[in-house]
Amino acid sequence: MGGTRVKAAFRPELRLPALERYEGGGLEPDGDYDGLEFREADFAGQDGGGARFMDCALTGCALDGTRLSRARVLDSVLAGVRGVGTDLAGATLRDVELTDARLGGTQLHGAALERVLVRGGKIDFLNLRSARLQDVVFEGCVLVEPDFGGARLERVEFVDCALKGVDLSGATLKDVDLRGVASLEIARGVDRLSGAVIGTAQLLDLAPVLAGELGIRVED
């Protein structure tokens, strides 16, 4: 496995302009937000479906039940956002940094993620079913029961992450690097790992699941 080559993910290169503090009210469906800083805003339960965020920074915002389906988040930073049930189904995230998030039940099914860095934080029950991830890096974060069912992952890296109860059912992997995972637990879809590269530590983590998949009984 030492000779295995995997293409590295392209990380986002963000250079935000001078931002204007957002002083408006709540989010609006199909709203257009450009060059704005949202700081400690409470967007719980609001509807920003189809909105566009360009060159924006969202810092410490509450996103509980926030509807952002089909939203476009471009060249933007999300830092310390938190919330349960945030709806980003069918959204587009391109050149985005998500740092130190505390999220649960986030809906990103059918979404498109390109040049996205997820650093730090913890995300529980992340729904990425049928999503497309290209040039995405998960770094130093904890993902609990993420669902990649039917998703396509290309040039995706997991660095110093804990992955618990991962579902890869029907997923397609190409140039996916799992060698830097600190803890790897695959609940379903271990047969979809073709196209990924793992290290010895990950192989040991996966040994019981692989044995079960191959019908091998392991007894002391």
Phi, psi and chi 1 to 4 in degrees:
 res  aa     phi    psi   chi1   chi2   chi3   chi4
   1 MET       -  -14.8 -165.1  169.8  -63.1      -
   2 GLY   -62.9  -25.2      -      -      -      -
   3 GLY   -90.2    2.2      -      -      -      -
   4 THR   -69.2  130.0  -59.7      -      -      -
   5 ARG  -110.3  135.7  -64.2 -176.6   62.4   84.6
   6 VAL  -132.5  135.1   58.2      -      -      -
   7 LYS   -70.4  130.5  -66.6  179.8 -179.0  177.5
   8 ALA   -74.0  149.3      -      -      -      -
   9 ALA   -74.4  144.4      -      -      -      -
  10 PHE   -83.8  123.0  -65.4  100.0      -      -
  11 ARG   -87.3  156.1  -63.0 -174.6  177.3 -140.0
  12 PRO   -66.9  144.4   22.7  -32.8      -      -
  13 GLU  -117.9   95.1  -63.8 -176.9    3.8      -
  14 LEU   -99.0  132.8  -65.9  178.7      -      -
  15 ARG  -133.8   85.3  -64.7  178.6 -179.8   84.3
  16 LEU   -69.3  140.0  -70.2  178.7      -      -
  17 PRO   -74.1  177.9   29.4  -35.0      -      -
  18 ALA   -61.1  125.8      -      -      -      -
  19 LEU   -98.4  149.2  -58.4  179.2      -      -
  20 GLU   -98.5  131.8  179.0 -177.6  -14.7      -
  21 ARG   -64.6  129.1 -176.8   72.2  176.0  -97.6
  22 TYR   -75.9  121.9 -179.6   68.2      -      -
  23 GLU  -115.5    8.0  -57.9  -67.9   -7.3      -
  24 GLY   -76.6 -172.7      -      -      -      -
  25 GLY   -85.3 -133.7      -      -      -      -
  26 GLY   -80.4  179.7      -      -      -      -
  27 LEU   -72.5  154.2  -62.6  175.3      -      -
  28 GLU  -123.0  141.2  -63.1 -179.2    0.1      -
  29 PRO   -57.0  136.2  -23.9   34.2      -      -
  30 ASP    60.3   22.7  -59.4  -45.0      -      -
  31 GLY   -67.2  158.5      -      -      -      -
  32 ASP  -122.3  111.6 -163.2   -0.7      -      -
  33 TYR  -119.7  118.7  -54.2   99.7      -      -
  34 ASP  -132.8  123.9 -165.1  -19.0      -      -
  35 GLY    66.1   36.6      -      -      -      -
  36 LEU  -115.2  150.6  -63.4  174.1      -      -
  37 GLU  -111.0  120.7  178.5 -173.1   26.3      -
  38 PHE  -104.7  112.1  -58.1   82.7      -      -
  39 ARG  -119.4  122.6 -177.9  171.5  -68.8  -86.7
  40 GLU    55.1   31.7  -53.3  -66.6  -23.8      -
  41 ALA   -80.8  145.5      -      -      -      -
  42 ASP  -104.8  103.9 -174.2   -6.2      -      -
  43 PHE  -104.4   19.1  -65.1  134.0      -      -
  44 ALA   -56.2  127.8      -      -      -      -
  45 GLY    73.0    5.3      -      -      -      -
  46 GLN   -87.7  162.5  -64.5 -172.3   18.3      -
  47 ASP  -114.2  106.3 -173.2   -6.7      -      -
  48 GLY  -118.8   30.6      -      -      -      -
  49 GLY   -56.2  132.4      -      -      -      -
  50 GLY    76.3    5.0      -      -      -      -
  51 ALA   -72.1  159.2      -      -      -      -
  52 ARG  -119.7  126.4 -176.3 -174.7   76.9  114.3
  53 PHE  -114.5  116.7  -62.2   84.7      -      -
  54 MET  -125.5  126.1  177.7   78.0  176.1      -
  55 ASP    53.7   51.8  -70.0  -35.4      -      -
  56 CYS  -119.3  159.9  -72.5      -      -      -
  57 ALA  -128.3  124.1      -      -      -      -
  58 LEU  -111.5  113.7  -76.2   74.0      -      -
  59 THR  -121.6  121.6  -55.4      -      -      -
  60 GLY    63.8   26.7      -      -      -      -
  61 CYS   -84.8  148.5  -63.7      -      -      -
  62 ALA   -94.3  127.2      -      -      -      -
  63 LEU  -124.9   33.5  -59.3  174.9      -      -
  64 ASP   -67.0  116.6  -64.8  -82.5      -      -
  65 GLY    65.2   16.3      -      -      -      -
  66 THR   -72.1  132.2  -53.6      -      -      -
  67 ARG   -94.6  112.8 -179.3  174.6  178.9  -92.7
  68 LEU  -129.3   29.7  -69.0  165.4      -      -
  69 SER   -60.7  139.9   55.0      -      -      -
  70 ARG    62.8   13.7  -61.9  175.7  -67.9   99.5
  71 ALA   -69.9  157.1      -      -      -      -
  72 ARG  -119.3  116.5  -70.6  172.9  -66.8  158.1
  73 VAL  -112.6  111.2 -175.4      -      -      -
  74 LEU  -126.3  133.6  -46.6  171.0      -      -
  75 ASP    48.8   51.1  -61.3  -73.6      -      -
  76 SER  -135.6  161.1  -65.7      -      -      -
  77 VAL  -120.1  132.4  173.4      -      -      -
  78 LEU  -119.2  113.9  -72.1   74.3      -      -
  79 ALA  -122.2  125.7      -      -      -      -
  80 GLY    64.4   25.0      -      -      -      -
  81 VAL   -73.4  154.1  -64.2      -      -      -
  82 ARG  -144.8  154.0   63.2 -165.6 -175.2  -79.8
  83 GLY   159.3  160.5      -      -      -      -
  84 VAL  -118.4  134.6  175.2      -      -      -
  85 GLY    75.1   26.7      -      -      -      -
  86 THR   -67.0  130.0  -51.0      -      -      -
  87 ASP  -103.3  105.0 -177.1    1.7      -      -
  88 LEU  -118.7   29.1  -77.2  154.6      -      -
  89 ALA   -58.9  131.6      -      -      -      -
  90 GLY    70.5   12.2      -      -      -      -
  91 ALA   -78.0  163.7      -      -      -      -
  92 THR  -116.9  123.0  -62.8      -      -      -
  93 LEU  -118.6  116.4  -80.9   67.6      -      -
  94 ARG  -134.9  128.2 -173.5  169.4   66.9 -117.2
  95 ASP    55.4   63.8  -67.6  -56.1      -      -
  96 VAL  -128.8  140.0  168.7      -      -      -
  97 GLU  -114.3  126.4  -69.2 -174.9    3.7      -
  98 LEU  -117.5  109.9  174.3   63.9      -      -
  99 THR  -119.9  139.2   60.2      -      -      -
 100 ASP    51.9   42.5  -62.0  -39.8      -      -
 101 ALA   -79.7  150.4      -      -      -      -
 102 ARG  -127.0   93.1  -71.3  -77.5 -172.4  -93.1
 103 LEU  -127.8  151.5  -62.1  170.2      -      -
 104 GLY  -141.3  135.0      -      -      -      -
 105 GLY    64.4   30.6      -      -      -      -
 106 THR   -70.2  130.9  -57.6      -      -      -
 107 GLN   -97.3  110.4  -58.9  -61.4  -48.3      -
 108 LEU  -125.6   23.8  -87.5  163.3      -      -
 109 HIS   -66.1  137.8   52.7  -84.5      -      -
 110 GLY    73.3    9.3      -      -      -      -
 111 ALA   -83.9  164.8      -      -      -      -
 112 ALA  -121.1  119.5      -      -      -      -
 113 LEU  -116.2  122.7  -75.2   68.1      -      -
 114 GLU  -136.3  126.2 -176.3  176.6   -3.5      -
 115 ARG    52.3   66.1  -66.7 -172.3  -59.6  -83.2
 116 VAL  -121.8  134.4  173.2      -      -      -
 117 LEU  -114.7  121.3  171.2   63.0      -      -
 118 VAL  -109.2  109.0 -179.5      -      -      -
 119 ARG  -121.3  127.6  176.3 -174.5  -70.8  146.9
 120 GLY    70.0  179.3      -      -      -      -
 121 GLY    81.0 -175.1      -      -      -      -
 122 LYS  -140.6  131.8 -178.3 -178.4  180.0 -174.0
 123 ILE  -127.2  118.4  -54.1  177.5      -      -
 124 ASP   -99.6  139.0  -62.2  -37.5      -      -
 125 PHE    53.7   50.6  -47.6  113.1      -      -
 126 LEU   -76.2  122.4  176.2   61.5      -      -
 127 ASN   -99.2  104.4 -177.1   -6.8      -      -
 128 LEU  -116.6   29.6  -79.5  161.0      -      -
 129 ARG   -61.4  133.3  -66.9 -172.6   71.5   82.8
 130 SER    59.6   18.5  -58.7      -      -      -
 131 ALA   -83.1  164.1      -      -      -      -
 132 ARG  -118.5  119.1 -178.5  175.7   60.3   83.3
 133 LEU  -116.3  119.8  -70.7   75.5      -      -
 134 GLN  -132.8  126.3 -174.1  173.6   43.1      -
 135 ASP    58.0   60.3  -64.9  -49.5      -      -
 136 VAL  -120.4  134.4  176.8      -      -      -
 137 VAL  -122.4  125.7  177.9      -      -      -
 138 PHE  -104.4  119.6  -64.6   91.5      -      -
 139 GLU  -132.2  121.8 -177.4  175.9  -76.6      -
 140 GLY    62.1   28.2      -      -      -      -
 141 CYS  -117.5  167.3   57.5      -      -      -
 142 VAL  -114.6  123.4  177.2      -      -      -
 143 LEU  -115.4  116.9  -58.0  179.9      -      -
 144 VAL  -104.8  117.6  178.7      -      -      -
 145 GLU    52.6   50.5  -63.1 -170.2   28.1      -
 146 PRO   -70.8  142.0   28.2  -34.5      -      -
 147 ASP  -111.8  107.2 -171.4  -11.1      -      -
 148 PHE  -104.7   21.7  -67.1   97.7      -      -
 149 GLY   -54.0  122.8      -      -      -      -
 150 GLY    71.3    6.3      -      -      -      -
 151 ALA   -81.5  161.7      -      -      -      -
 152 ARG  -115.7  121.4  178.4  172.6  179.3   80.5
 153 LEU  -116.6  122.6  -72.3   70.7      -      -
 154 GLU  -133.7  128.0 -178.1  173.5   -3.7      -
 155 ARG    51.9   63.6  -66.8 -167.6  -59.0  -84.9
 156 VAL  -118.8  131.0  175.8      -      -      -
 157 GLU  -119.3  140.8  -62.6  177.7   21.8      -
 158 PHE  -118.5  114.4  -63.4   87.8      -      -
 159 VAL  -119.4  118.6 -177.3      -      -      -
 160 ASP    52.5   43.0 -164.8   25.3      -      -
 161 CYS  -108.5  160.3  -65.7      -      -      -
 162 ALA  -111.0  121.2      -      -      -      -
 163 LEU  -114.6  115.8  -56.1 -179.2      -      -
 164 LYS  -118.6  125.0  -56.3  178.6 -179.4 -179.6
 165 GLY    64.6   41.6      -      -      -      -
 166 VAL   -69.6  138.7 -178.9      -      -      -
 167 ASP  -111.1  114.4 -171.7  -14.0      -      -
 168 LEU  -111.6   17.9  -68.6  171.3      -      -
 169 SER   -55.0  123.0  -56.8      -      -      -
 170 GLY    70.5    7.1      -      -      -      -
 171 ALA   -77.3  156.2      -      -      -      -
 172 THR  -118.0  122.4  -57.8      -      -      -
 173 LEU  -115.5  135.2  -81.0   58.4      -      -
 174 LYS  -142.3  124.1 -179.6  178.9 -179.6 -177.8
 175 ASP    54.3   48.9  -68.8  -45.2      -      -
 176 VAL  -101.1  123.0  173.3      -      -      -
 177 ASP  -106.0  111.5 -164.7  -18.1      -      -
 178 LEU  -106.0    6.3  -68.1  163.2      -      -
 179 ARG   -65.2  -26.4  -70.3  173.5  -66.5 -176.9
 180 GLY   -91.0    6.2      -      -      -      -
 181 VAL   -71.2  130.7  173.4      -      -      -
 182 ALA   -77.5  -34.7      -      -      -      -
 183 SER  -147.5  124.6  173.4      -      -      -
 184 LEU  -125.5  122.8  177.7   59.9      -      -
 185 GLU  -135.2  111.5  175.8 -170.6  -53.8      -
 186 ILE  -104.6  119.9  -64.8 -179.3      -      -
 187 ALA   -83.8  -39.8      -      -      -      -
 188 ARG  -145.3  147.8  -71.9  171.7  -66.4  -82.7
 189 GLY    87.3   24.3      -      -      -      -
 190 VAL   -61.2  -23.5   68.1      -      -      -
 191 ASP   -69.8  -10.1   59.1  -50.2      -      -
 192 ARG   -92.4    7.4  -50.9  -58.1  -65.3 -175.6
 193 LEU   -74.0   -5.9  -78.9  174.6      -      -
 194 SER   -59.3  129.5  175.4      -      -      -
 195 GLY   102.1   -4.7      -      -      -      -
 196 ALA  -110.2  159.0      -      -      -      -
 197 VAL  -120.2  133.2   59.2      -      -      -
 198 ILE  -125.5  162.8   63.0  174.4      -      -
 199 GLY  -103.7  179.7      -      -      -      -
 200 THR   -60.0  -41.1  -56.3      -      -      -
 201 ALA   -61.9  -41.4      -      -      -      -
 202 GLN   -68.9  -35.7  -71.0   76.0   41.3      -
 203 LEU   -61.3  -39.9 -178.5   58.9      -      -
 204 LEU   -66.5  -39.8  -66.2  174.7      -      -
 205 ASP   -59.7  -38.4  -74.6  -18.6      -      -
 206 LEU   -89.2   -8.1  -67.5  174.0      -      -
 207 ALA   -52.0  -46.4      -      -      -      -
 208 PRO   -62.9  -38.8  -22.6   34.7      -      -
 209 VAL   -69.3  -41.9 -178.7      -      -      -
 210 LEU   -64.3  -39.7  -70.8  169.3      -      -
 211 ALA   -61.9  -42.5      -      -      -      -
 212 GLY   -64.8  -39.6      -      -      -      -
 213 GLU   -64.1  -34.6 -177.8   72.7   19.8      -
 214 LEU   -90.2   -0.2  -65.3  171.0      -      -
 215 GLY    74.4   24.8      -      -      -      -
 216 ILE   -91.9  127.7  -59.7  172.8      -      -
 217 ARG   -88.5  130.2  -69.0  175.5   59.3 -174.5
 218 VAL  -114.2  116.8 -179.8      -      -      -
 219 GLU  -130.9  144.8  -62.5  179.6   -2.0      -
 220 ASP   -79.2      -  -66.0  -30.5      -      -
